[in-house]
């Protein structure tokens, strides 16, 4: 009987629940557990979560660059070019959400690309 339980336990241990798609995805979760924010890769991986459905459904992060002052310059593309103006009105909210996620003033520039 214990042999059957051992086999079940081994099978559960060998079954992978989730598979990270990137190293950033794996370490990003670990960093999040300990309260540490990763860099630009973490922002890309967690864009939908950071922005929430209201912004993430209409805007995608397409580029991110680290500036000389160790801040980020990000480029956002709306899902529809007609939403560019609406997104520009949400610039402060996007900035606030990213900075809140990182815990400091992380973004120096936001650009919208059609």
Secondary structure, 3 states (H helix, E strand, C coil): CHHHHHHHHHHHHHCCCCCCCCHHHHHHHHHHHHCCCCCHHHHHHCHHHHHHHHHHCCEEEEEEEECCCCCEEEEEEECCHHHHHHHHHCHHHHHHHHHHHHCCCCEEEEEEEC
